[in-house]
Amino acid sequence: MATGRSGGGGAAGKCCGGFFGLLFTVGFIVLIYWAIFQPHHIRAAVDSATLSNLTVSSNAASAAGVSYHLVVKLSLYNPSVRVNIYYDALDAELRFRDAAVIGPAANDTSPSEFYQRSKTNEVVTVEFDYGRPGAIAVAGDAAGDLEKEMRSGGPVSLELHVGVQVRYVFRMFKLRQKPRISCPLRIPVRKETRGHGVGGLLVSGERCKVKY
């Protein structure tokens, strides 16, 4: 009986030791792989932003309609030395002072998905088109602040938010990530010759923040 118990304990010890050995081996392989792989965070910046026909029309005391057309050229850079990236989806929205959403989603993002090699740059066009029939309902206080900025003669402060689904690829290895990109857009505006809105051009914007 005693011999049987001793043999069972030895088998359990070998099993436990084999398991921890396997964990160590897997951890070592992952460490070596990560040292070679080294996927760096993407970098983003606004190349240009063209705004036209920005208007605010009061619908009610608690809300207002905001209409505009905006085209943003967004530059995405892959700084990794060996790692390529698949961009599977880009979902953009426009905000005013970070809180009020004045563009739930871009009407068009081109390209909507693409493959990017290491150490290369890709320019993505993000377009919002909300005319008067398709104006965005915005809370009255935020719409009022936006209208004040439009009339002040200074820049209008908007913010572009882009959610990205990417796959870092190095040979047989793949790593999926969902970074969030936020880009400040301080666009100098003036009254347009046609219509009641304002418009302007941002030639080069600030570098965007990228969070993983």
C-alpha positions as CSV (number, residue, x, y, z in Angstrom):
1,M,0.0,0.0,0.0
2,A,2.8,2.4,0.9
3,T,4.6,1.7,-2.3
4,G,1.5,2.5,-4.3
5,R,1.1,5.9,-2.6
6,S,4.7,6.7,-3.2
7,G,4.4,5.9,-6.9
8,G,1.3,8.1,-7.2
9,G,3.1,11.0,-5.6
10,G,6.1,10.6,-8.0
11,A,3.8,10.6,-11.0
12,A,2.0,13.7,-9.8
13,G,5.4,15.4,-9.3
14,K,6.6,14.5,-12.7
15,C,3.3,15.8,-14.2
16,C,3.6,19.1,-12.3
17,G,7.2,19.4,-13.3
18,G,6.4,18.8,-16.9
19,F,3.7,21.4,-16.9
20,F,5.9,24.1,-15.4
21,G,8.6,23.1,-17.9
22,L,6.2,23.5,-20.7
23,L,5.1,27.0,-19.4
24,F,8.8,28.0,-19.2
25,T,9.4,26.9,-22.7
26,V,6.4,28.7,-24.1
27,G,7.2,31.8,-22.2
28,F,10.8,31.7,-23.5
29,I,9.5,31.3,-27.1
30,V,7.1,34.2,-26.7
31,L,9.9,36.4,-25.3
32,I,12.2,35.6,-28.2
33,Y,9.4,36.1,-30.7
34,W,8.5,39.5,-29.2
35,A,12.1,40.6,-29.3
36,I,12.2,39.8,-33.0
37,F,8.6,40.9,-33.7
38,Q,8.6,44.3,-32.0
39,P,5.4,45.8,-33.4
40,H,5.5,49.5,-32.8
41,H,2.5,51.7,-32.4
42,I,1.3,53.4,-35.5
43,R,1.7,57.2,-35.8
44,A,-1.0,59.5,-37.2
45,A,-1.2,63.1,-38.2
46,V,-3.5,65.3,-40.2
47,D,-2.2,66.4,-43.5
48,S,-5.1,68.7,-44.3
49,A,-8.7,69.4,-43.5
50,T,-11.2,71.2,-45.7
51,L,-14.4,72.5,-44.1
52,S,-17.3,74.1,-46.0
53,N,-21.0,75.1,-45.3
54,L,-20.8,74.9,-41.6
55,T,-24.1,76.2,-40.2
56,V,-26.1,76.0,-37.0
57,S,-29.8,76.2,-37.1
58,S,-32.0,76.2,-34.0
59,N,-34.7,73.6,-34.0
60,A,-35.7,73.7,-30.4
61,A,-34.6,75.1,-27.0
62,S,-32.8,71.8,-26.2
63,A,-31.3,71.0,-29.5
64,A,-30.0,72.5,-32.8
65,G,-29.2,71.2,-36.3
66,V,-25.5,71.3,-37.5
67,S,-24.8,70.9,-41.2
68,Y,-21.4,70.9,-42.8
69,H,-19.0,69.2,-45.3
70,L,-15.6,68.1,-44.1
71,V,-12.8,66.2,-45.8
72,V,-9.7,65.2,-43.8
73,K,-6.5,63.7,-45.1
74,L,-5.2,61.5,-42.4
75,S,-1.6,60.3,-42.6
76,L,-0.9,56.8,-41.0
77,Y,2.7,55.7,-40.5
78,N,3.9,52.2,-39.7
79,P,7.2,52.7,-37.8
80,S,7.9,48.9,-37.3
81,V,11.1,47.6,-38.9
82,R,9.9,44.1,-39.8
83,V,6.2,44.1,-39.1
84,N,3.5,44.8,-41.7
85,I,0.0,45.9,-40.9
86,Y,-3.5,44.9,-42.2
87,Y,-6.0,47.7,-41.6
88,D,-9.3,45.8,-41.5
89,A,-11.7,48.6,-40.6
90,L,-11.7,52.4,-39.9
91,D,-14.7,54.0,-38.1
92,A,-14.5,57.8,-37.7
93,E,-16.6,60.4,-35.9
94,L,-16.3,64.1,-35.5
95,R,-16.7,65.8,-32.1
96,F,-16.9,69.4,-30.8
97,R,-14.9,69.9,-27.6
98,D,-14.6,66.2,-27.3
99,A,-18.1,65.6,-25.8
100,A,-20.6,66.7,-28.5
101,V,-20.7,64.3,-31.4
102,I,-21.5,66.2,-34.6
103,G,-20.7,63.4,-37.0
104,P,-21.7,59.9,-35.8
105,A,-19.7,58.2,-38.6
106,A,-17.9,59.2,-41.7
107,N,-19.9,59.0,-44.9
108,D,-16.8,57.7,-46.7
109,T,-13.4,56.5,-45.7
110,S,-11.0,55.8,-48.5
111,P,-9.4,53.3,-48.5
112,S,-11.7,51.6,-46.0
113,E,-9.2,48.7,-45.6
114,F,-5.6,48.3,-46.8
115,Y,-2.3,46.6,-46.3
116,Q,0.7,48.6,-45.1
117,R,4.3,47.5,-45.2
118,S,6.9,48.4,-42.6
119,K,8.4,51.9,-42.5
120,T,5.8,53.2,-45.0
121,N,3.1,56.0,-44.9
122,E,-0.5,55.8,-46.1
123,V,-2.9,58.7,-46.5
124,V,-6.6,58.0,-45.7
125,T,-9.4,60.3,-46.8
126,V,-12.1,60.7,-44.2
127,E,-15.2,62.5,-45.5
128,F,-18.3,63.8,-43.6
129,D,-21.2,65.2,-45.6
130,Y,-24.2,66.4,-43.7
131,G,-26.2,68.9,-45.7
132,R,-29.3,70.7,-44.4
133,P,-31.7,67.7,-45.0
134,G,-29.2,65.5,-43.1
135,A,-28.2,67.9,-40.4
136,I,-26.9,66.5,-37.1
137,A,-28.9,67.1,-33.9
138,V,-26.6,68.6,-31.3
139,A,-27.4,69.7,-27.7
140,G,-28.4,73.4,-27.5
141,D,-25.5,74.4,-25.3
142,A,-22.8,72.8,-27.4
143,A,-24.4,74.1,-30.6
144,G,-24.4,77.6,-29.1
145,D,-20.7,77.4,-28.2
146,L,-20.0,76.2,-31.7
147,E,-21.9,79.1,-33.2
148,K,-19.9,81.5,-31.0
149,E,-16.6,80.1,-32.3
150,M,-17.9,80.4,-35.9
151,R,-18.7,84.1,-35.4
152,S,-15.6,85.0,-33.3
153,G,-13.3,85.2,-36.3
154,G,-10.9,82.7,-34.9
155,P,-10.5,78.9,-35.6
156,V,-13.2,76.4,-34.9
157,S,-12.0,73.6,-32.6
158,L,-13.1,70.2,-33.7
159,E,-11.7,66.7,-33.0
160,L,-11.6,63.7,-35.3
161,H,-11.8,60.3,-33.6
162,V,-11.0,57.2,-35.5
163,G,-11.3,53.6,-34.3
164,V,-9.1,51.2,-36.2
165,Q,-8.9,47.4,-36.3
166,V,-5.5,46.3,-37.3
167,R,-3.5,43.0,-37.6
168,Y,0.3,43.2,-37.0
169,V,1.8,40.5,-39.2
170,F,5.3,39.0,-39.1
171,R,5.6,35.8,-41.1
172,M,3.2,33.2,-39.5
173,F,2.6,35.4,-36.4
174,K,-0.4,37.8,-36.1
175,L,-1.4,40.2,-33.4
176,R,-4.8,41.9,-33.4
177,Q,-5.2,45.4,-31.9
178,K,-7.9,48.1,-31.8
179,P,-6.1,51.5,-31.4
180,R,-8.1,54.7,-31.0
181,I,-6.8,57.8,-32.9
182,S,-7.8,61.4,-31.8
183,C,-6.8,64.4,-33.9
184,P,-7.3,68.0,-33.0
185,L,-8.6,70.2,-35.8
186,R,-8.3,73.9,-35.3
187,I,-9.7,75.2,-38.6
188,P,-9.6,78.9,-39.3
189,V,-13.0,79.9,-40.8
190,R,-14.6,82.8,-42.6
191,K,-18.0,83.4,-44.1
192,E,-18.5,81.9,-47.5
193,T,-19.5,83.9,-50.5
194,R,-22.4,81.5,-51.2
195,G,-24.9,80.4,-48.5
196,H,-25.0,81.3,-44.8
197,G,-22.3,79.0,-43.5
198,V,-18.6,79.3,-42.9
199,G,-15.7,77.3,-44.2
200,G,-11.9,77.1,-44.1
201,L,-8.8,75.1,-44.8
202,L,-6.3,73.5,-42.4
203,V,-3.1,72.9,-44.4
204,S,-1.3,70.9,-41.7
205,G,-2.6,69.8,-38.4
206,E,-1.1,68.7,-35.1
207,R,0.1,65.1,-34.6
208,C,-2.7,62.8,-33.4
209,K,-2.8,60.8,-30.2
210,V,-2.9,57.0,-30.6
211,K,-4.1,54.9,-27.7
212,Y,-4.0,51.1,-27.5
